[in-house]
Amino acid sequence: MTGLLPALLVLLFAFGCGGFVSGSGAWAAITGQAILLLAAVAGGAWALDPWRLGRRWRLLPWATVAAAGVSWALSPVPRAGMVAILLLPAFVLLPAAVARALGGDRLERGAAVLTAAAAAVALVALADPGLLSGGRALRPFGHHQLAAAWLVTFFPLALPSLSRRGSERLFGLLAALAIGGGVLATRSLLGLVAMALQCLAGYRGARRAWRLVLGVALLAAAFAVPRVERVIRGDDPSAWARLDYAAAAGRGIAAHPLAGQGPGATPWTLARFLAPGPGRRPPGELVGDVHSLPLALAYELGLPGALLAFGSLGAFAAVRRRERPRSRAPRLLDAALLGLGGLAFVLLGNAALTVLALPVAAAVLGGVALAAGRPAGEEIAGWRPGGWIAAGWMLVAAALLLPLARAHLAYDRAREAPEPPVAIRELGRAVQADPGFPLYRARRAWLLGPEGAEAARTAAEQAVDVAPLWLAAGVLGRDAELPWAAAALTRACELDPLGAMAPFHLALLAPGAPRAPALAARAIAAEPRLLAARVWEQEPELLVAALAALERDERLDRGWRAELVAKVVERPAGRRREAEIGLVWDGSNGAPGSRYLFRRQPWYAELGVTPVWPDLVASFSIPSAARLATTAPAFFAPAGCAP
């Protein structure tokens, strides 16, 4: 029965606790954390050498944990990585727990069940309704890159069965087709290339079906060719965005090369290092990770911590390869290492480890490699005190996680509250239980209005570099007539230089200031529909000055400027009804902040709204200058946000 536990674990995290969408709920997060802590206790007996690296290297994983702890202690946003630090020892011990579950004669059956579980997940991906309309397979993870990375991890487990006969070969064939089809359906470039490389590296282990394996490799390569062609031509916006993220990560690493920004700090701190890129990234973009695991580790843990992490993983692979001649299941060991290698390749362009399905999949496959690499008949005795130490640590971690879980539950209740007073009360409980988590305090402040201005500012300071929180704080501070409102709006503009609402409100905060026309021009260039704002009726001189600044600014496309002026001249005179324009938080087309930055369920809000005339909005529906590659980046430089 214990041989089934690894498969149950990966299914639970794939469909419930570890998905990008499902894993952001309170009960999913609590369940996942509890399971990981219990699994750590099961592997605690091997705590002295959890990855079986030998005397020379056995402390490498724990040295990585220690480096992460130092980075967390020095982080400007320690709350961002608190859960990660508490769960990191569990991930170190999880492979040992999986190897223990697959000990004895349970290895082959457990690996087969694990392969079947991966095939079941792939079938769910292939049943994604979005495929019928030309979309990509997202299910059950909520993102095609995550689905591809997860499926690539388990694809090689189907290959050893292809060299056998009868029902075992049929099982391997069906599993390989299902998982391979799932990867193809994601249309992830890195996933397709990784699977092709796995097929080329693993076809020897499937000699009886080498034509099928090489055929899958060729098919994956064929699916990848159009995307590669777009990348080479420079027509792939995702590739340009990844280059921007990499450059930002490099600047962050240079700023803190030794200790990094801290575990989990990327979504709360990366914005300050991102340079404006008109036409490359959309206005208001919130970046949850740098889309490269090596860069993410160096950015968050510093160069020493990243080197320790890479050294630990390299030592694990080297020791497993050295064990192969005496291993009980050499082909299964090869498949496990091939799966981990495929995941590592995909993670060169992805770093979404906060989505727990991926690290759990890696840890489980690491456990398969540990179990397969052990010589037949050999069982390694555990260190009994290690189990007690792990149990004690689990209790401490659970005690520290308990108030965070209570706060998460309160937030979910607030989302579903029928009336704002009920939501405010529940969010107050969340803030009381977890005062360092900025989203709870910010959401409560947004509901309170100007009364919550100081709380909104505190939340923005806790999150450090999250632009929408600074925008909301600045607008509430302005409404409450607080002296720091201009500084908050300036900070929001600097962190989101392509955004419109922060410079718009900053210009109106002091319409007679020398910089007000330039700020208003910046806002209109980023969002031309702001020309329909009702406030211009009270500030016509500011509008005229802003339009004049736009018309003569050579950093903007000449054709775009001419179209804008023509729209202003031709605008209708009607003034019927009212509407609002603002920064959308958690909307279908807006900034998915709660889920991307805070791993919480989305809760729609509009920040920094301003009333507009709907009749005029339609007449100013021209592209944002922030979305045009012909716009000079200097126009949206953060330095231009100064009031």
C-alpha positions in Angstrom: 0.0 0.0 0.0 2.8 2.4 0.8 4.1 2.1 -2.8 1.0 3.9 -3.9 1.6 7.0 -1.8 4.0 8.8 -4.2 1.4 8.6 -7.0 -1.3 9.8 -4.6 1.0 12.7 -3.5 1.6 13.9 -7.1 -2.1 13.6 -8.0 -3.1 15.6 -4.9 -0.8 18.4 -5.7 -1.6 18.3 -9.4 -5.3 18.6 -9.0 -5.7 20.3 -5.6 -2.9 21.6 -3.5 -0.3 22.6 -6.0 -2.0 24.1 -9.1 -1.5 27.7 -10.1 -5.3 28.3 -9.7 -6.4 25.7 -7.2 -3.4 26.0 -4.9 -4.1 29.7 -4.1 -7.2 28.8 -2.0 -6.8 28.6 1.8 -7.8 25.0 2.3 -5.6 23.8 -0.6 -2.6 25.6 0.8 -3.2 24.3 4.4 -3.7 20.7 3.2 -0.5 20.9 1.1 1.6 22.3 3.9 0.3 19.6 6.3 1.1 16.8 3.9 4.6 18.1 3.3 5.3 18.4 7.0 4.1 14.8 7.6 6.2 13.5 4.7 9.2 15.2 6.2 8.7 13.2 9.4 8.7 10.0 7.3 12.0 10.9 5.8 13.5 12.3 9.0 15.3 9.1 9.9 17.7 9.8 7.0 18.2 13.5 7.9 22.0 13.1 8.3 22.3 12.2 4.6 18.8 12.6 3.0 20.0 12.4 -0.6 22.5 9.7 0.0 25.5 11.8 -1.1 28.1 10.2 1.1 30.2 11.7 3.8 31.9 14.3 1.6 28.7 15.9 0.2 25.9 14.9 2.6 25.7 18.4 4.1 25.3 20.2 0.8 21.4 20.2 1.0 21.5 21.5 4.5 24.1 24.1 3.6 21.6 25.3 1.0 18.9 25.5 3.6 21.2 27.5 5.9 22.1 29.9 3.0 18.4 30.4 2.3 17.8 31.1 6.0 20.5 33.8 6.0 19.1 35.3 2.9 15.6 35.3 4.5 16.9 37.0 7.6 18.4 39.8 5.6 15.6 40.1 3.1 13.7 43.5 2.7 10.5 41.4 2.5 10.9 38.5 4.9 7.2 37.7 5.0 7.3 36.9 1.2 9.5 33.9 2.0 8.4 32.8 5.4 6.3 29.8 4.2 9.1 28.7 1.8 11.7 28.7 4.6 9.4 26.7 6.9 8.7 24.1 4.1 12.2 23.9 2.6 13.5 21.2 5.1 10.4 19.2 4.1 11.4 19.3 0.5 14.9 18.2 1.4 13.5 15.2 3.3 10.7 14.3 0.8 12.9 12.3 -1.6 14.0 10.1 1.3 10.4 9.6 2.4 9.4 8.6 -1.2 12.4 6.2 -1.4 11.3 4.7 1.9 7.7 4.2 0.5 9.2 2.5 -2.6 11.6 0.2 -0.7 11.7 -3.5 -0.9 9.6 -5.0 -3.7 7.4 -2.0 -4.0 9.6 -0.1 -6.5 8.4 -1.5 -9.8 4.8 -1.4 -8.9 5.1 2.1 -7.4 6.8 3.4 -10.5 4.1 1.9 -12.7 1.3 3.5 -10.6 3.2 6.8 -10.7 3.4 6.6 -14.5 -0.3 5.8 -14.7 -1.0 8.9 -12.5 1.0 11.1 -14.9 -0.9 9.7 -17.9 -4.2 10.5 -16.1 -3.0 14.1 -15.6 -2.0 14.2 -19.3 -5.5 13.0 -20.3 -7.0 15.8 -18.3 -4.7 18.3 -20.1 -5.8 16.8 -23.5 -9.5 17.2 -22.5 -9.0 21.0 -22.0 -11.9 22.7 -23.8 -9.6 25.5 -24.9 -7.8 23.1 -27.3 -11.0 23.1 -29.5 -10.7 26.9 -30.1 -6.9 26.8 -30.9 -5.7 27.4 -27.3 -3.2 25.5 -25.3 -3.6 22.8 -22.7 -3.7 24.4 -19.3 -5.4 21.9 -17.1 -5.1 20.9 -14.3 -2.4 23.4 -13.4 -3.9 26.6 -14.9 -0.9 27.5 -17.1 0.6 25.8 -20.2 4.2 26.2 -19.1 3.5 24.5 -15.7 1.6 21.7 -17.5 4.5 21.2 -19.9 7.1 21.2 -17.1 5.2 18.7 -15.0 4.4 16.3 -17.8 8.0 16.4 -19.1 9.2 15.4 -15.6 7.2 12.1 -15.8 7.4 11.3 -19.5 10.6 9.2 -19.3 9.0 6.9 -16.7 7.0 5.4 -19.6 10.0 4.6 -21.7 11.4 1.5 -19.8 8.2 -0.4 -20.3 8.5 -0.1 -24.1 11.4 -2.5 -24.1 9.3 -5.2 -22.5 6.6 -7.6 -23.9 2.9 -8.0 -23.6 0.7 -5.9 -21.4 3.7 -4.0 -19.9 4.7 -2.8 -23.3 1.2 -1.8 -24.1 1.0 0.1 -20.8 4.2 1.9 -21.6 3.0 2.7 -25.1 -0.3 4.2 -24.0 1.3 6.2 -21.2 4.0 7.6 -23.5 1.4 8.6 -26.0 -0.8 10.2 -23.4 2.0 12.1 -21.7 3.7 13.0 -24.9 0.4 14.2 -26.4 -0.2 16.3 -23.3 3.2 18.0 -23.8 2.4 18.6 -27.5 -0.9 20.1 -26.5 0.7 22.7 -24.3 2.8 24.0 -27.3 5.5 25.1 -24.8 8.7 25.6 -26.7 10.9 24.5 -23.8 8.6 21.6 -23.1 8.7 20.4 -26.7 12.5 20.7 -26.9 12.9 18.9 -23.6 10.8 16.0 -24.6 12.6 15.7 -27.9 15.9 15.6 -26.1 14.5 13.0 -23.6 13.5 10.8 -26.5 16.9 11.1 -28.2 18.7 10.3 -24.9 16.3 7.5 -23.9 15.6 5.6 -27.0 18.3 3.0 -26.2 16.3 2.0 -23.2 13.3 1.3 -25.5 15.0 -0.7 -28.2 11.9 -2.6 -29.2 10.0 0.7 -29.8 12.8 2.9 -31.0 10.8 4.0 -34.0 8.0 5.3 -31.8 10.4 7.1 -29.5 12.3 8.8 -32.3 8.9 9.6 -34.0 7.8 11.4 -30.8 11.1 13.3 -30.8 10.6 14.4 -34.4 7.0 15.4 -33.8 8.0 17.5 -30.8 10.7 19.1 -32.8 8.2 19.8 -35.6 5.8 21.5 -33.2 8.6 23.6 -31.9 9.9 24.9 -35.3 7.3 27.7 -35.8 8.0 29.1 -32.4 11.7 28.9 -32.9 11.3 30.7 -36.2 9.4 33.5 -34.6 12.0 33.9 -31.9 14.8 34.1 -34.4 12.9 36.7 -36.4 12.3 38.7 -33.3 8.6 38.4 -33.6 8.0 36.6 -30.3 6.9 39.0 -27.6 7.4 36.3 -24.9 11.1 36.1 -25.8 11.5 39.9 -25.6 9.8 39.9 -22.2 12.1 37.1 -20.9 15.1 39.1 -22.0 13.8 42.1 -20.0 13.2 39.8 -17.0 16.7 38.4 -17.2 18.2 41.9 -17.4 16.1 42.9 -14.4 17.3 39.9 -12.5 20.9 40.7 -13.4 20.5 44.2 -11.9 19.0 42.7 -8.8 21.8 40.2 -8.4 24.4 43.0 -8.8 22.6 45.0 -6.1 22.8 42.1 -3.6 25.2 39.5 -4.9 25.9 37.7 -1.6 22.6 37.4 0.3 20.1 38.1 -2.6 16.7 39.7 -2.2 15.4 36.8 0.0 13.4 33.7 -0.7 10.1 34.5 -2.4 11.1 38.1 -2.9 10.9 38.2 -6.7 7.2 39.3 -7.1 7.5 42.0 -4.4 10.8 43.5 -5.5 11.5 42.9 -9.2 9.6 45.9 -10.4 12.4 48.3 -9.3 14.9 46.6 -11.6 12.7 46.4 -14.7 13.4 49.0 -17.4 10.5 50.4 -19.4 10.0 48.5 -22.6 7.3 50.1 -24.8 6.0 47.5 -27.3 7.7 44.7 -25.4 5.6 44.4 -22.2 2.1 45.7 -21.5 1.4 48.6 -19.2 0.6 47.6 -15.7 2.3 44.2 -16.0 3.0 42.5 -12.7 5.9 40.0 -12.9 5.7 37.0 -10.5 9.0 35.4 -11.4 12.0 36.0 -13.7 11.2 33.0 -15.9 14.5 31.3 -15.3 15.3 29.1 -12.2 19.1 29.8 -12.3 18.5 33.5 -12.3 15.7 33.2 -9.7 18.0 31.4 -7.3 20.8 33.9 -7.7 18.3 36.8 -7.4 16.7 35.4 -4.2 19.5 33.5 -2.5 22.5 35.4 -3.8 25.4 33.8 -5.7 26.7 31.6 -2.8 23.2 30.2 -2.1 22.6 29.6 -5.8 25.9 27.8 -6.1 25.1 25.6 -3.1 21.8 24.7 -4.7 23.3 23.8 -8.0 26.1 21.9 -6.3 23.5 19.9 -4.3 21.6 19.0 -7.4 24.8 18.2 -9.4 26.1 16.0 -6.6 22.7 14.1 -6.5 22.9 13.4 -10.2 26.6 12.4 -10.1 26.1 10.0 -7.1 23.1 8.4 -8.8 25.1 7.8 -12.0 27.9 6.3 -9.9 25.3 3.9 -8.3 24.0 2.7 -11.6 26.2 -0.4 -12.1 25.0 -1.8 -8.8 21.4 -0.4 -8.8 18.4 -2.6 -8.5 16.6 -1.0 -11.4 19.1 0.8 -13.7 16.6 1.6 -16.4 14.2 3.1 -13.9 17.1 5.1 -12.5 17.9 6.4 -16.0 14.3 7.3 -16.5 14.1 9.2 -13.2 17.3 11.2 -13.9 16.1 11.9 -17.5 12.8 13.2 -16.1 14.7 15.5 -13.6 17.0 16.6 -16.5 13.9 17.5 -18.6 12.4 19.5 -15.8 15.8 21.3 -15.3 15.8 22.2 -19.0 12.3 23.6 -18.9 13.2 25.6 -15.7 15.9 27.4 -17.6 12.9 29.4 -18.9 10.6 29.1 -16.0 10.8 29.6 -12.3 7.3 29.1 -10.9 8.4 27.0 -7.9 5.7 28.7 -5.7 3.3 26.5 -7.6 4.0 23.5 -5.4 3.1 20.8 -8.0 6.5 21.3 -9.7 8.8 21.0 -6.6 6.7 18.1 -5.3 7.1 16.3 -8.7 10.8 16.9 -8.6 11.1 15.6 -5.1 9.0 12.5 -5.8 11.1 11.7 -8.9 14.2 12.2 -6.8 12.8 9.6 -4.4 12.3 7.2 -7.3 16.0 7.7 -8.3 17.1 7.1 -4.7 15.1 3.9 -4.5 16.2 2.7 -7.9 19.9 3.4 -7.3 20.0 1.3 -4.2 21.5 -2.2 -4.7 19.0 -5.1 -4.7 18.4 -6.4 -1.2 20.1 -3.5 0.5 18.2 -1.4 2.9 19.9 1.5 4.6 19.2 1.8 8.3 17.9 5.2 9.4 19.1 7.3 12.3 16.3 7.1 14.8 17.0 10.5 16.5 16.5 12.1 13.1 12.9 11.1 13.1 12.3 12.8 16.4 14.2 15.9 15.3 12.0 16.0 12.2 8.9 15.6 14.3 9.9 18.4 16.6 10.7 20.7 13.7 7.3 19.8 12.2 5.5 20.9 15.3 7.4 24.2 15.4 6.7 24.8 11.7 3.1 23.9 12.2 2.8 26.4 15.1 4.3 29.1 13.0 2.1 28.3 10.0 -1.1 28.2 12.0 -1.7 31.9 12.3 -0.9 32.3 8.6 -3.5 29.7 7.8 -6.1 31.4 10.0 -5.4 34.7 8.1 -5.7 33.0 4.7 -9.1 31.5 5.7 -10.3 34.9 6.9 -9.2 36.4 3.5 -11.2 33.8 1.6 -14.2 34.5 3.8 -13.9 38.2 3.1 -13.9 37.5 -0.7 -17.2 35.8 -0.3 -18.7 38.3 2.1 -22.2 39.6 1.1 -21.5 43.1 2.4 -18.4 45.4 2.7 -18.7 45.6 6.6 -18.5 41.8 6.8 -15.5 41.8 4.5 -13.8 44.6 6.5 -14.3 42.6 9.7 -12.8 39.4 8.2 -9.9 41.3 6.8 -9.3 42.8 10.2 -9.0 39.3 11.6 -6.6 38.4 8.8 -4.4 41.4 9.5 -4.4 40.6 13.2 -3.3 37.0 12.6 -0.8 37.8 9.9 0.2 41.5 10.2 3.2 41.2 7.9 1.2 40.1 4.8 0.5 43.3 2.8 -2.4 42.1 0.7 -4.8 41.7 3.7 -4.1 45.2 5.0 -4.3 46.7 1.5 -7.7 45.1 0.8 -9.1 46.3 4.0 -7.8 49.8 3.4 -9.4 49.9 -0.1 -12.8 49.0 1.4 -12.4 51.7 4.1 -11.7 54.5 1.6 -9.8 57.6 2.8 -10.1 56.4 6.4 -7.8 53.5 5.5 -5.1 55.7 3.8 -2.5 55.1 6.5 -3.1 51.4 6.4 -2.8 51.4 2.6 0.5 53.2 2.9 1.8 50.6 5.5 0.7 47.8 3.1 2.6 49.4 0.2 5.7 49.7 2.4 5.5 46.1 3.4 5.3 44.9 -0.2 8.1 47.4 -1.0 7.9 47.5 -4.8 4.3 46.5 -5.8 3.1 49.5 -7.9 -0.7 49.0 -7.6 -0.4 49.1 -3.8 1.4 52.4 -4.0 -1.1 53.8 -6.5 -4.0 52.9 -4.2 -2.2 54.4 -1.2 -1.4 57.6 -3.0 -5.0 58.1 -4.2 -6.4 57.4 -0.7 -3.8 59.7 0.8 -4.8 62.4 -1.6 -8.5 62.0 -0.7 -7.5 62.2 3.0 -5.3 65.2 2.3 -2.2 63.6 3.7 1.2 65.1 2.9 2.8 61.9 1.6 0.3 61.3 -1.2 2.6 62.8 -3.9 5.5 60.6 -2.8 3.3 57.5 -2.9 2.0 58.3 -6.4 5.6 59.0 -7.6 6.7 55.7 -6.3 3.8 54.0 -8.1 4.8 55.7 -11.4 8.5 54.7 -11.0 7.5 51.1 -10.4 5.1 51.0 -13.3 6.6 53.5 -15.8 4.3 52.4 -18.6 1.2 52.9 -16.4 -1.2 55.8 -16.8 -3.1 56.3 -13.5 -0.2 57.3 -11.2 1.1 60.2 -13.4 -2.5 61.2 -14.1 -3.4 61.6 -10.4 0.1 63.1 -9.7 -0.5 65.8 -12.3 -3.9 66.6 -10.9 -2.6 66.7 -7.3 -0.8 70.0 -8.2 -2.1 71.1 -11.6 -0.3 74.4 -11.5 3.1 72.8 -10.9 5.8 73.1 -13.6 5.9 69.3 -14.1 2.1 68.8 -14.3 1.8 69.1 -18.1 4.5 66.5 -18.6 2.9 64.1 -16.2 -0.5 64.6 -17.8 1.0 64.1 -21.2 2.6 60.9 -20.0 -0.7 59.6 -18.6 -2.6 60.4 -21.9 0.1 58.7 -23.9 -0.2 55.6 -21.8 -4.0 55.7 -21.8 -5.5 57.9 -24.5 -9.0 57.3 -23.2 -8.1 59.6 -20.3 -8.8 62.4 -22.7 -12.5 61.7 -21.9 -11.9 62.3 -18.1 -14.5 64.7 -16.6 -11.8 66.4 -14.6 -10.5 68.3 -17.7 -13.6 70.5 -17.4 -12.1 71.9 -14.2 -8.5 71.9 -15.6 -8.7 72.9 -19.2 -5.4 74.7 -19.2 -3.6 71.6 -18.0 -5.2 69.6 -20.8 -4.1 72.1 -23.4 -0.6 72.2 -22.1 -0.4 68.4 -22.0 -1.7 68.1 -25.6 0.9 70.6 -26.7 3.6 68.7 -25.0 2.5 65.5 -26.7 2.3 67.1 -30.1 5.9 68.3 -30.1 7.6 65.3 -28.3 9.8 63.6 -30.9 10.1 60.5 -28.7 6.6 59.5 -29.7 5.7 58.1 -33.1 4.8 60.9 -35.5 1.8 59.1 -36.9 0.5 58.3 -33.4 0.8 62.0 -32.5 -1.1 63.1 -35.6 -3.9 60.6 -35.0 -4.2 61.7 -31.4 -4.5 65.4 -32.4 -7.1 64.5 -35.0 -9.1 62.6 -32.5 -9.1 65.6 -30.1 -10.3 67.9 -32.9 -13.0 65.5 -34.0 -14.3 64.5 -30.6 -18.1 64.6 -30.2 -19.8 67.1 -28.0 -22.2 64.7 -26.3 -22.1 64.3 -22.5 -24.4 61.4 -21.6 -24.1 59.0 -18.6 -20.9 58.5 -16.6 -18.3 55.7 -16.3 -14.9 55.2 -14.8 -11.4 54.3 -15.9 -8.8 52.9 -13.5 -6.2 50.2 -12.9 -8.0 46.8 -12.8 -6.8 44.5 -10.1 -7.6 40.8 -10.5 -9.8 41.4 -13.6 -9.8 39.0 -16.6 -7.8 41.5 -18.6 -6.1 43.4 -15.8 -3.3 42.9 -13.4 -3.7 39.4 -11.8 -2.0 40.7 -8.7 -3.5 38.5 -5.9 -2.6 35.2 -7.6 0.7 36.2 -9.3 2.2 38.2 -6.5 0.6 36.9 -3.3 -0.7 33.4 -4.2 -4.2 34.3 -3.1 -7.5 33.9 -4.8 -8.4 36.8 -7.1 -10.7 39.6 -5.8 -11.8 42.2 -8.4 -11.0 45.9 -7.7 -10.4 49.1 -9.6 -7.7 51.3 -8.3 -7.1 55.0 -8.9 -10.4 55.4 -10.8 -11.4 58.6 -12.4 -14.9 59.5 -13.9 -15.0 59.7 -17.7 -17.7 60.5 -20.3 -18.5 57.2 -22.1 -19.4 59.1 -25.3 -15.9 60.4 -25.5 -14.1 57.2 -24.5 -15.1 55.5 -27.8 -13.7 58.4 -29.8 -10.3 58.1 -28.2 -9.8 54.4 -28.8 -6.3 54.6 -30.3 -3.4 52.4 -29.2 -1.5 53.3 -26.1 2.0 54.7 -26.9 3.3 52.3 -24.2 2.3 49.4 -26.5 4.2 50.7 -29.6 7.7 49.6 -30.3 8.2 52.9 -32.1 8.0 54.8 -28.8 11.4 55.8 -27.3 11.9 54.1 -23.9 13.1 57.5 -22.6 9.6 58.9 -22.8 8.5 56.5 -20.1 11.7 56.6 -18.1 11.1 56.4 -14.3 13.0 59.6 -13.8 10.2 61.4 -15.6 7.8 60.6 -12.7 9.1 63.3 -10.4 6.4 65.9 -9.7 
